[in-house]
Amino acid sequence: MLRATMTLAALLLLAGLAPPAAAGPQHERPAAMRDQGQGVPWNQLPPETRQMLAPMQSRWNRMPPQRQQRLLQRARRWSQLPPERRERIRQRIARWEQMTPEQRRQARRNHQRFEHMSPRERQALHRAYERFQSLPPDQRAALKRKWHSMSPQERRQWMRDHPPGGQAQGGNGN
C-alpha cells in the first residue's frame, strides 16, 4: 500500500503527466483563505485527498499555496481518470522507477526531441511505432538486438536509410 501511495505521489509530482487543470472548482476552503493566497491546512483536506497525498503530509502545511493548489488539481484530475488510464499510468511509473539514471536522462532527451518535432514528424514517428508494434515478437527482438549492436554513427546512417515516413534518403541499404 505504501509503495502504491508513493507511486501515486510521484505521479502527482510529475508535471508532464498531469498539467494543472485551468478550469474546475478550487478545493473547498474558506473564501478568505483563497483570496489571501493562504494554503489549505492538512486537516481540512477531505479524507480521500489526504490518503492520496499521504507521502506529503509532513511537508504539506509548509508548502506554498500555489504548490498545494497544483497538487490538489492533479489529485482531482487523477481521481476522475478511468481505471484503465490510471493503470496505464501506474505501469509507466513502474517502468520509470526501474530505469537507471542514464536511461531516465535519455528518456527526457527523447521527450524533448519529440516536443520539438513538427506535427508531420510526430505523425510519421507514430506510424513507424505502430508498424514496429505490429511485427511479430521475434522480429521486434531481432531489430532491437541489431539496433543495440550498432555504433552511434551506424544508427544515424540506419535512420537516414530507414526514415519514419519510409522514404530512404540514400546510404548503404542496411
N, C-alpha and C positions, 0 to 999 in steps of 0.2 A: 504494500500500500504506500509506504514511504517513497519507494522508487517511482511509482506511478505519479505521486504528488509532485516529486521533484521534476519528473519529466514534464508534467503539465506546467510547472512553474517555468521551466526552461522554454517551453513553447510560448508562454505569455511574454517572455522577455525578448524573444527573437523578433526584432522589428519587421523583418521581411516576411514573416509568416502571418502576421496579423496587424495590418496597418490600422491606426486608430480610426474608428468609425466617426465621421464628421456629423452624421445625423444620429438621432436616437436620444432618448432621455438621459439626463445625468443621473447618477446614483442618487437615491432618495436620501437627502440630508437637509438640514435646516437651510432656508434661503440665505440667512445671514452668513453661514459658512461658505456657501457657494460664492456669494457676492464679494466676500472679503478674501477669497482665494485661500481659505484655510483648508487643511486636509480633513479627511474623514477618519475619526478615531477607529481603531481596530474593532473595539467592542460595539460599534454602531453598524458594522457590516452585517448583512444577512448571513445566517449560519452556512448556507451553501457557498457563498462567496468566500467566507473565512476558510472553509475546507479547501477550496480551490487554490487559494493564495497562502495556505498554511506555511510553506517554506519561507515566506517573507514576514511572518508575524513579528519577529523580534525587531525588524527594521521599519515596519510599516508606519508607526507613529512619527518617525523621524524623516520619512520620505517627503520630498517637495510635493505639494498638492498636485502639480501638473503630472508628475510621475504616477501618483496614486490614480489619477483620472485615466491615464493611458492604460494602466493595468486593469482598472475596473472595466473600461471599454473592451479590452481584449478578453477579459473573463466573460463578459456578457456575450461577446461575439462567439467565443468558444462554446458557451452553453447553448447557443442557438444553432450550432452546426449539426448536420445529420450525423448519426452514429458512424456511418461508413466513412465519412470525411474525417471525423476525429480519429478513427482507427488508422487511416492512411497517414495522417499527420504523426500519430504515435510511432508508426513504423519508420517514418523518415527520421524522427528524433532518435529512435533506437539506432538506426544506421549511422547517424551523425555522431552519436556517443561512442560508437565502435571505431570511428576513424582516428588515424594518427593526426598529430598536429599538422604534418606536411600535407596529408590528404585533405584536411579542412582548409588549409591555405589554398590548395589547388581548386577545391570546390568554390571558394569565394572568388578566386580569379576567374573561373569559368562563368560564374554567375554574373560578374561584372562585364565580361565579354558579351554574354548573352544580352544583357541590358542595353548594350551599345549597338547591337545589331539592328539593321533595318527590319521592318515588318516582313519584307520579302525574304531576307536571310533567315529570319526566325522560322518562317513557314517552311523553307527548304530544309532547315535543320529538323523540324518536327517530322517532316515526311521521311527524312533519312532515318530518324529514330524509329518511326513506325515500321519502315522496311526492315530494319535490323531486328526489331522485336518479332517480326513475322517469320524470321528464319528459324529453322529447326535448331534446338538447343546445341547440337553438336557443331553446326556451322557457326553459331554465335561464339561458342567456346574457341573454335579454331581461329576466328577473326580476332578475338581478344588476345589469344596467345601470340598471334602474328604481330599485333599492334604493340604488345608489351616487349617483344623481342627487338623492335626497331629502335634505331637511334633517333634523336630529335630531328636530324636532317632527313632521315628516311621517312619519318612521319610527315614532315612538311611536304616532301615530294609526293607521298601517297595521297595526301589531301589535295594537292594540285591535280593529280591524276584521277581522283575519285571525289569531286566536289559534291556537297549535299544535293544539289539540283540535278546531278547526273551528267553534266556537260564537262567532259575531260578538257583540261587546258594544256595538254601536251605532257611529255615526260617519257618515262621508260616503260609504262604499261603494266606495272605490277598490279 
